[in-house]
Structures are given as structure tokens and as C-alpha cells.
Amino acid sequence: MLKIIDYDSAERMEEPCVLMLGYFDGMHIGHRALLHAAMNRAAKENLKVGVMTFYGGKKGGQIYVFDERVRLFESLGADFALAARFDDTFKRTQKEEFLRAVFAKCNVRALVCGEDFTFGRDAAGTAEDVKRAAFEHGASLTVLPLVGIYEHKAAASLAKEYLAAGDVEKLNQLLGGRYFVAGRVSTEGRRVGSKLGFPTANLHLSNEKFPLRQGVYAVSVPIGGREFRGIANYGARPTFGDERVVLEVYLDGYKGDLYGEEIVVYFDGRLRDIRKFESADALKAQLKIDLEKIR
């Protein structure tokens, strides 16, 4: 299990480590290149692999919320995360203070960052500052060049453009893996899907997440060692006069009860926009068409 070390706590990572510096709210292909470099270094010197990341911050601005990032870091092979609360106090941290804290919190033997990495108050710190601090502490620094995709720099801002457009195919290529959301299936609801013959698992997503464009998507959900494909409606339900934004997931072939369970929903592609249908039967007919597209 991934170990979490709070930036503001007295806890310290005593085992020698290589630490990745950045925000890593999306873990796109540029971030994965950093992780690959960190893991290569760790394998050669028997080091633990750590990721610097944050929690809190502006609502509606995160590609993956903290718990989702922890899940992703662990799946990619990281050993621990150094987590700081991204609040006004942290934003005022001077670059020298930040670097002192990093070396105080972790037994750093090597650091990895991108060439555009900035930190500290007013983003005054750069990779050159990290290089000097690493030298003073007897550690090394690996600085990787930017990674491009579709003639753009791989960046969280580009991922948010794809989220806003609902272009999960391009988003997945940028992320180097399928975009996902994790959450607990609601035990409340009107059971409208069940009445239509399409029982759904409904999730209310964190308001810290950057919103995906509303629509109907092809998705996959791993359950009990098997991955079930399905269709998901993210947004309102205008046919039934419900304007609440909910993620409703119907899994093809799944017969169990997921109420109260935590699930991970992977997005495979966008099927269509949300529409208001003249009747429940018209909606049911469209859902059958949607289902054929993902089979």
C-alpha cells in the first residue's frame, strides 16, 4: 500500500529515496516519463520511489482528486507520496523554505523533475534552484525535457481542454492510460434505470474535480477480477425533469448489487450528447442502440 507522508507532520521518510517533484494532478505522459526515470534510478540503487503531490486547492480544478491520485500512484509502482495542503499558507512558502522541507521530510538521494518545474511563492523556484539544493545535500537531479502530443505540450491544461470537450480518446492518449473516476455507489435514488430495464450504479463526483463535458460515454468497471463494459450518462436527466449532475453507469452483463460499494469507472469513449426524449420508451430504445455500440 502506498505510504502517505504529510508535508506538515513530524513524520519523515527514513529510507533512501528518489523523489519526483511536481503537482501531478493528472499523471499525463510527461509525468509518466518522470516516473519511469525515477523507477530506473531506484532499481539501480535500491531506493524507494516517492511522488510530491497536493491535496485541497481550488474546487473544480483537479483532473484527479487526491484519493484518485493515490490510487494511480500506487498502481504505477510508487512507494510513497509526500502530500502538502495547497492552501494560502503553502502558496506563500519561499522557494528556499520549500527545498529545506523536502530534504527534512525525506532521505533524498535523487530528485527528478521536468524542465518547466516551478515552485515556491510566485513560482520563483526553478530546476536550477533544485539543482543547487541537491548538490548541497549530496543528491543528484535528473531534469527531463518537455513531452509533446498532437503538436502541444503535454500539460494539465491540455487535459482539461479535452475534459471540457468530452474528447476522452485524446485525453486517454495524453494521460497514457484511461481516464477514470472513483467513488461510492449511492444508496439513494429513484431507481428509474431499473424500471427501464437498465439498472444503474449512481455516483456523485467530488466538486474538486474538473468537470467532464456532460454526455453519454462508453465505460468499463472492474469488479471481482473481471472488467465489465457499459454505458454511462454523466449529467442531467432531462427526460425525467432531473437537472442534478450525476454519473449513472449501466454495466452490460452484471447482475449484482453495487449499492454502497466503491467502484472505479474507466472512460473508453464518448457516444453522444444528452438529449430529452419524448417518452421513457424512446429513451429505452436509444439505450439499446448505445449498448450495441459498446458490445
C-alpha positions, 0 to 999 in steps of 0.5 A: 500500500502506498505510504502517505507522508504529510508535508506538515507532520513530524513524520519523515521518510527514513529510507533512501529515496528518489523523489519526483517533484511536481503537482501531478494532478493528472499523471499525463505522459510527461509525468509518466516519463518522470516516473519511469526515470525515477523507477530506473534510478531506484532499481539501480540503487535500491531506493524507494520511489516517492511522488510530491503531490497536493491535496485541497486547492481550488474546487473544480480544478483537479483532473484527479482528486487526491484519493484518485491520485493515490490510487494511480500512484500506487498502481504505477509502482510508487512507494510513497507520496509526500502530500502538502495542503495547497492552501494560502499558507503553502502558496506563500512558502519561499522557494528556499523554505520549500527545498529545506522541507523536502530534504527534512521530510525525506532521505533524498538521494535523487530528485527528478523533475521536468524542465518547466518545474516551478515552485515556491511563492510566485513560482520563483523556484526553478530546476536550477534552484533544485539543482543547487539544493541537491548538490548541497545535500549530496543528491543528484537531479535528473531534469527531463525535457518537455513531452509533446502530443498532437503538436502541444505540450503535454500539460494539465491544461491540455487535459482539461481542454479535452475534459471540457470537450468530452474528447476522452480518446485524446485525453486517454492518449495524453494521460497514457492510460484511461481516464477514470473516476472513483467513488461510492455507489449511492444508496439513494435514488429513484431507481428509474434505470431499473424500471427501464430495464437498465439498472444503474450504479449512481455516483456523485463526483467530488466538486474538486474535480474538473468537470467532464463535458456532460454526455453519454460515454462508453465505460468499463468497471472492474469488479471481482477480477473481471472488467465489465463494459457499459454505458454511462450518462454523466449529467442531467436527466432531462427526460425525467425533469432531473437537472442534478449532475450525476454519473449513472453507469449501466454495466452490460452483463452484471447482475449484482448489487453495487449499492454502497460499494466503491467502484472505479469507472474507466472512460473508453469513449464518448457516444453522444450528447444528452438529449430529452426524449419524448417518452421513457420508451424512446429513451429505452430504445436509444439505450439499446442502440448505445449498448450495441455500440459498446458490445 
